[in-house]
Amino acid sequence: MKWKILIVAVLIIGAATGYYFYNETIETAAVKTYETTKVIRNDLIKTVSATGTIQPRDSVEVSGKVTARIKEVLVEENDHVTAGQVVAILDGKDYEAKLDQANFTLTNARQKLERTDRLYKIGAKSLSELEDAQYEYDRAKSAVELAEDDVNQTVITAPMDGIVVGEPKTPGTMAVQGSTNPTVIMRIADLSEKLVKAKVDETDIGSVRVGERATFTVDAYPDKTFDAEVTKISQTDVSNSWDTNNSTSTNSNSSNSVIYYYVTFAAPDEENLLLPAMTARLDIIVGQVRDALCVPISALKTDTQGSYVERITKDAQGKDVAEKVYITVGLYGEEFVEVTSGDLNPGDDVSTTYEATEKKTFSGGMGGMGGGRRMGGPPF
């Protein structure tokens, strides 16, 4: 009997204790707060970033058309030259000797032709013999012309106006002619105008147009901004990967997933600060709107009905109230997006982020003490 009384007592005490602590349970209520920013009017600029290389507008590699040792170099690095100016002389002794031999052969061929012609006229030589003599003379004459040209080619002239860029080859160097790998005696470039040749990603190339402006910086002058203008957009990618008949381009495409296109910019350089091969980091201006109605990109949301922002106002109790405002967007900048239509005005507050849920504690006690709200008895 006693153990039954003990069990009942334990149950009563447990129920009373549970009831008390249940009413002391923390009640949480989610109170949503907002971080807001203002709707503003601002100038919007959309840019595309690219990296390129400074190049002269025109440049040429000066090589010899004959193989010979360099005898004299008449210019130095950074010298200004004009088209037709003699810039180097090759050792032409061998070619002069060949010219002398060719002239000697021509003299003999001329004498033979004249003698054969006289004999042919009196019937002492046949027509075929006269034709052979004429052929030998013509061949000797051509040999002289070729030998004279070789001698003339030992005098190297500048093919264009410009600046000698880099150190020319030194006298004594063998200058080898050829179409595949000739010896470059010197390089001449027109540095009065500079170009930037840049690679633009295929995802951005559709936004770039000839005539669009750009700005860029170079490491040599990090605090200076240079202006540029798009002058040419290549119609094929850097690797010509579209050409499936080209094994090189096919291999290149398989190893590189990103496709780039060359874009050329004119870059005025009145101070002559830009040097060939400098790396230029460009921002191409592909869109611009003056005095646009703007909201931060972080405030923009979408649902099945379209794009919207949450405009935040205050109710009678001073609490934040969110209202969906559907908008049409235009140009995207780096941080803001243009609003082309929608019930928004400058100065409106729009939500950018949400804070975490706050928890408020309401406590209650036995007998209704503490002002807490009773939720009924605890479960058993």
C-alpha positions as CSV (number, residue, x, y, z in Angstrom):
1,M,0.0,0.0,0.0
2,K,2.8,2.4,0.9
3,W,4.5,1.9,-2.5
4,K,1.3,2.8,-4.3
5,I,1.0,6.0,-2.2
6,L,4.7,6.7,-3.0
7,I,4.1,6.3,-6.8
8,V,1.1,8.7,-6.7
9,A,3.1,11.3,-4.8
10,V,5.9,11.1,-7.3
11,L,3.4,11.6,-10.2
12,I,1.8,14.5,-8.5
13,I,5.2,16.2,-7.8
14,G,6.3,15.5,-11.5
15,A,3.1,17.0,-12.9
16,A,3.4,20.1,-10.8
17,T,7.0,20.6,-11.7
18,G,6.4,20.1,-15.4
19,Y,3.5,22.5,-15.3
20,Y,5.6,25.2,-13.7
21,F,8.5,24.8,-16.1
22,Y,6.2,24.7,-19.1
23,N,4.9,28.1,-18.2
24,E,8.4,29.3,-17.9
25,T,9.4,28.1,-21.4
26,I,10.8,30.8,-23.6
27,E,8.4,31.8,-26.3
28,T,10.1,33.0,-29.5
29,A,8.6,35.3,-31.9
30,A,10.3,36.1,-35.2
31,V,10.7,39.8,-35.7
32,K,12.1,40.5,-39.2
33,T,14.4,43.5,-39.6
34,Y,15.8,44.9,-42.8
35,E,19.0,46.5,-44.0
36,T,17.9,49.2,-46.4
37,T,19.4,51.6,-48.9
38,K,18.0,54.5,-50.9
39,V,16.8,54.6,-54.4
40,I,19.0,57.2,-56.1
41,R,19.7,58.9,-59.4
42,N,23.2,58.3,-60.7
43,D,25.2,58.0,-63.9
44,L,25.6,54.3,-64.8
45,I,28.5,52.8,-66.7
46,K,28.8,49.2,-67.8
47,T,32.3,48.0,-68.6
48,V,34.0,44.9,-69.9
49,S,37.4,44.1,-68.6
50,A,40.3,42.8,-70.7
51,T,44.0,42.5,-70.8
52,G,46.1,43.6,-73.7
53,T,49.6,44.5,-75.0
54,I,50.9,47.9,-76.1
55,Q,52.0,47.8,-79.8
56,P,53.2,50.4,-82.3
57,R,50.8,51.2,-85.0
58,D,53.3,50.1,-87.7
59,S,56.6,48.2,-87.3
60,V,58.9,46.3,-89.6
61,E,61.8,43.8,-89.2
62,V,64.8,44.9,-91.4
63,S,66.6,41.9,-92.9
64,G,68.9,41.4,-95.8
65,K,67.9,39.9,-99.2
66,V,71.3,38.4,-99.5
67,T,73.5,36.4,-97.1
68,A,76.6,38.3,-96.0
69,R,78.4,39.5,-92.9
70,I,77.3,42.9,-91.6
71,K,80.1,45.4,-92.4
72,E,78.6,48.6,-90.9
73,V,75.6,49.6,-88.8
74,L,74.9,53.3,-89.3
75,V,72.2,53.8,-86.7
76,E,71.7,53.1,-83.0
77,E,68.8,52.2,-80.7
78,N,66.2,55.0,-80.4
79,D,67.5,56.8,-83.5
80,H,64.9,58.3,-85.8
81,V,65.1,57.2,-89.4
82,T,63.3,58.1,-92.6
83,A,62.2,55.8,-95.5
84,G,65.1,55.2,-97.9
85,Q,67.8,56.1,-95.4
86,V,70.9,53.8,-95.4
87,V,71.0,52.0,-92.0
88,A,73.5,49.2,-92.6
89,I,76.0,47.9,-95.1
90,L,76.8,44.3,-95.8
91,D,80.2,42.9,-96.9
92,G,79.6,42.8,-100.7
93,K,83.0,41.6,-101.9
94,D,81.7,38.2,-103.0
95,Y,78.8,39.7,-104.9
96,E,81.0,42.3,-106.5
97,A,83.3,39.5,-107.7
98,K,80.2,37.7,-109.2
99,L,79.2,40.9,-110.9
100,D,82.6,41.3,-112.5
101,Q,82.4,37.7,-113.7
102,A,78.9,38.3,-115.0
103,N,80.0,41.4,-116.9
104,F,83.0,39.5,-118.4
105,T,80.6,36.8,-119.6
106,L,78.3,39.4,-121.0
107,T,81.1,41.0,-123.0
108,N,82.0,37.7,-124.5
109,A,78.4,36.9,-125.3
110,R,77.9,40.3,-127.0
111,Q,81.0,39.9,-129.1
112,K,80.0,36.4,-130.1
113,L,76.5,37.6,-131.0
114,E,77.8,40.4,-133.1
115,R,80.3,38.1,-135.0
116,T,77.6,35.5,-135.6
117,D,75.2,38.1,-136.9
118,R,77.8,39.4,-139.4
119,L,78.5,35.8,-140.6
120,Y,74.8,35.0,-140.8
121,K,74.2,38.0,-143.1
122,I,76.8,36.7,-145.5
123,G,75.6,33.2,-145.3
124,A,78.5,31.8,-143.2
125,K,76.3,31.0,-140.2
126,S,72.9,29.3,-139.9
127,L,69.8,30.8,-138.3
128,S,70.0,28.3,-135.5
129,E,73.6,29.4,-134.7
130,L,72.4,33.0,-134.6
131,E,69.6,32.1,-132.3
132,D,71.9,30.3,-130.0
133,A,74.2,33.3,-129.8
134,Q,71.3,35.5,-129.0
135,Y,70.2,33.2,-126.3
136,E,73.6,33.2,-124.7
137,Y,73.7,36.9,-124.8
138,D,70.3,37.3,-123.2
139,R,71.2,34.8,-120.4
140,A,74.5,36.7,-119.7
141,K,72.6,40.0,-119.6
142,S,70.1,38.6,-117.1
143,A,73.0,37.2,-115.0
144,V,74.5,40.7,-114.8
145,E,71.2,42.2,-113.7
146,L,70.9,39.7,-110.9
147,A,74.5,40.2,-109.9
148,E,73.9,44.0,-109.8
149,D,70.8,43.6,-107.7
150,D,72.7,41.4,-105.2
151,V,75.4,44.1,-104.9
152,N,72.7,46.7,-104.4
153,Q,71.1,44.6,-101.7
154,T,74.2,44.8,-99.6
155,V,73.2,48.4,-98.8
156,I,70.3,48.2,-96.3
157,T,67.8,51.1,-96.3
158,A,64.9,51.9,-93.9
159,P,61.6,50.8,-95.5
160,M,59.6,53.3,-93.4
161,D,59.9,56.4,-91.1
162,G,60.2,55.5,-87.5
163,I,62.4,54.7,-84.5
164,V,65.0,52.0,-84.2
165,V,63.6,49.8,-81.4
166,G,66.1,47.5,-79.7
167,E,69.8,47.1,-80.3
168,P,70.7,46.4,-84.0
169,K,73.0,43.5,-84.8
170,T,76.6,44.3,-84.5
171,P,79.2,44.4,-87.4
172,G,80.6,41.0,-88.1
173,T,77.4,39.2,-87.6
174,M,76.4,36.9,-90.4
175,A,73.1,38.2,-91.8
176,V,71.3,35.2,-93.4
177,Q,68.6,35.8,-95.9
178,G,65.5,33.6,-96.2
179,S,61.8,33.5,-96.1
180,T,61.4,31.3,-93.0
181,N,64.0,32.4,-90.5
182,P,66.0,35.4,-91.8
183,T,68.4,37.4,-89.6
184,V,66.7,40.5,-88.2
185,I,69.3,43.2,-88.5
186,M,67.1,45.8,-86.7
187,R,63.5,46.7,-86.0
188,I,61.9,50.0,-86.9
189,A,58.6,51.1,-85.5
190,D,56.3,54.1,-85.9
191,L,55.8,55.1,-82.2
192,S,53.9,58.3,-83.0
193,E,50.7,56.3,-82.4
194,K,50.2,53.3,-80.1
195,L,47.7,50.4,-80.3
196,V,46.5,48.0,-77.7
197,K,45.7,44.5,-78.8
198,A,43.6,42.7,-76.2
199,K,41.9,39.4,-75.7
200,V,38.2,39.6,-74.9
201,D,36.2,36.6,-73.6
202,E,33.5,35.2,-75.8
203,T,30.9,36.0,-73.1
204,D,31.7,39.7,-73.4
205,I,32.6,40.1,-77.1
206,G,29.0,40.6,-78.1
207,S,28.8,43.8,-76.0
208,V,31.9,45.4,-77.7
209,R,31.5,47.7,-80.7
210,V,33.9,49.6,-83.0
211,G,34.0,53.2,-81.7
212,E,33.4,52.4,-78.1
213,R,35.7,54.1,-75.6
214,A,37.9,52.4,-73.0
215,T,40.3,53.3,-70.3
216,F,43.4,51.4,-69.2
217,T,46.3,51.4,-66.9
218,V,49.8,50.0,-67.1
219,D,52.1,48.8,-64.3
220,A,54.7,51.5,-65.1
221,Y,52.2,54.3,-64.2
222,P,49.6,52.7,-61.8
223,D,48.1,56.1,-60.9
224,K,47.6,57.3,-64.5
225,T,44.6,56.4,-66.7
226,F,45.0,56.3,-70.4
227,D,42.2,56.6,-73.0
228,A,41.6,54.3,-75.9
229,E,39.0,53.5,-78.6
230,V,38.0,50.3,-80.3
231,T,39.1,50.3,-83.9
232,K,38.9,46.6,-84.9
233,I,37.2,43.4,-83.7
234,S,38.6,40.2,-85.1
235,Q,36.1,38.0,-86.8
236,T,37.8,34.8,-85.7
237,D,38.9,33.6,-82.3
238,V,42.6,33.7,-81.2
239,S,43.1,30.0,-81.9
240,N,40.9,29.7,-85.0
241,S,39.3,26.8,-83.2
242,W,36.3,26.9,-85.6
243,D,38.5,25.5,-88.4
244,T,38.1,21.8,-87.8
245,N,40.5,21.1,-90.7
246,N,43.3,22.7,-88.8
247,S,44.8,20.2,-86.4
248,T,46.6,22.9,-84.4
249,S,43.4,24.8,-83.8
250,T,41.5,21.6,-82.9
251,N,44.1,20.7,-80.3
252,S,44.1,24.2,-78.9
253,N,40.4,24.2,-78.6
254,S,40.3,20.9,-76.8
255,S,42.8,22.1,-74.2
256,N,41.3,25.5,-73.6
257,S,37.7,25.8,-72.7
258,V,37.6,29.6,-72.9
259,I,37.4,31.3,-76.3
260,Y,39.0,34.7,-76.8
261,Y,38.8,37.3,-79.6
262,Y,41.3,40.0,-80.4
263,V,40.1,43.5,-80.1
264,T,42.4,46.4,-81.3
265,F,42.3,49.9,-79.7
266,A,43.8,53.2,-80.7
267,A,45.6,54.7,-77.8
268,P,46.8,58.3,-78.0
269,D,50.1,58.8,-76.2
270,E,51.1,62.5,-76.6
271,E,53.6,62.2,-73.7
272,N,55.2,59.1,-75.3
273,L,54.9,57.1,-72.0
274,L,53.7,53.8,-73.4
275,L,56.3,51.4,-74.6
276,P,55.8,48.3,-76.8
277,A,55.0,45.1,-74.9
278,M,53.6,46.9,-71.8
279,T,50.6,45.1,-70.3
280,A,47.4,47.2,-70.5
281,R,44.4,46.4,-68.2
282,L,41.4,47.8,-69.9
283,D,37.8,48.7,-69.0
284,I,35.8,48.9,-72.1
285,I,32.7,51.1,-71.8
286,V,29.9,49.1,-73.4
287,G,27.0,51.0,-72.0
288,Q,26.3,54.4,-70.3
289,V,23.2,56.1,-68.9
290,R,23.1,59.6,-67.5
291,D,21.0,60.4,-64.4
292,A,19.5,57.0,-64.3
293,L,17.0,55.9,-61.5
294,C,19.0,53.2,-59.8
295,V,18.7,50.5,-57.1
296,P,21.6,48.4,-55.8
297,I,21.9,45.0,-57.6
298,S,21.8,43.4,-54.1
299,A,18.2,44.7,-53.7
300,L,17.0,43.1,-56.9
301,K,14.8,40.0,-56.6
302,T,12.8,37.9,-59.0
303,D,9.9,35.6,-58.9
304,T,7.5,34.1,-61.5
305,Q,6.1,37.6,-62.2
306,G,9.4,39.2,-62.9
307,S,11.9,41.5,-61.1
308,Y,11.0,43.4,-58.0
309,V,12.4,45.1,-54.9
310,E,11.0,45.3,-51.4
311,R,10.2,48.9,-50.5
312,I,10.4,49.4,-46.7
313,T,8.0,51.7,-45.0
314,K,6.8,52.2,-41.3
315,D,3.4,51.3,-39.9
316,A,1.6,53.1,-37.1
317,Q,3.7,51.4,-34.5
318,G,6.9,52.3,-36.2
319,K,7.6,48.7,-37.4
320,D,9.1,48.0,-40.8
321,V,6.7,46.9,-43.5
322,A,7.9,45.4,-46.7
323,E,6.0,46.0,-50.0
324,K,6.8,44.2,-53.3
325,V,7.4,46.7,-56.1
326,Y,7.8,45.1,-59.6
327,I,10.2,46.9,-61.9
328,T,11.7,46.7,-65.3
329,V,15.5,46.9,-65.3
330,G,17.9,48.3,-67.9
331,L,21.6,48.8,-67.8
332,Y,23.6,46.9,-65.2
333,G,26.6,48.7,-63.6
334,E,29.1,47.3,-61.2
335,E,26.9,47.9,-58.1
336,F,23.7,49.4,-59.4
337,V,21.0,48.6,-62.0
338,E,18.9,51.0,-63.9
339,V,15.2,51.1,-63.3
340,T,13.3,51.9,-66.5
341,S,9.8,51.4,-65.1
342,G,8.1,50.8,-61.8
343,D,6.5,52.7,-58.9
344,L,9.8,53.8,-57.3
345,N,11.1,57.3,-56.6
346,P,14.4,58.7,-55.5
347,G,14.7,58.5,-51.7
348,D,12.6,55.3,-51.3
349,D,14.1,52.7,-48.9
350,V,14.6,49.3,-50.4
351,S,15.7,46.2,-48.6
352,T,19.2,44.8,-49.5
353,T,19.6,42.0,-46.9
354,Y,17.7,40.4,-44.0
355,E,18.9,40.1,-40.5
356,A,18.7,36.9,-38.6
357,T,15.5,36.2,-36.6
358,E,15.4,37.9,-33.2
359,K,14.1,36.0,-30.2
360,K,12.0,37.7,-27.5
361,T,11.4,36.0,-24.1
362,F,8.0,36.1,-22.4
363,S,8.0,34.3,-19.0
364,G,4.9,33.2,-17.0
365,G,4.5,31.7,-13.6
366,M,2.1,29.8,-11.5
367,G,-1.1,31.5,-10.9
368,G,-0.6,33.9,-13.8
369,M,2.3,35.7,-12.3
370,G,4.8,37.4,-14.5
371,G,2.4,38.4,-17.2
372,G,3.1,35.4,-19.4
373,R,0.6,33.9,-21.7
374,R,-0.6,30.5,-20.5
375,M,-0.6,27.8,-23.2
376,G,-2.5,25.2,-21.2
377,G,-1.3,22.2,-19.3
378,P,1.8,20.3,-20.2
379,P,1.5,17.0,-22.0
380,F,1.7,13.8,-19.9
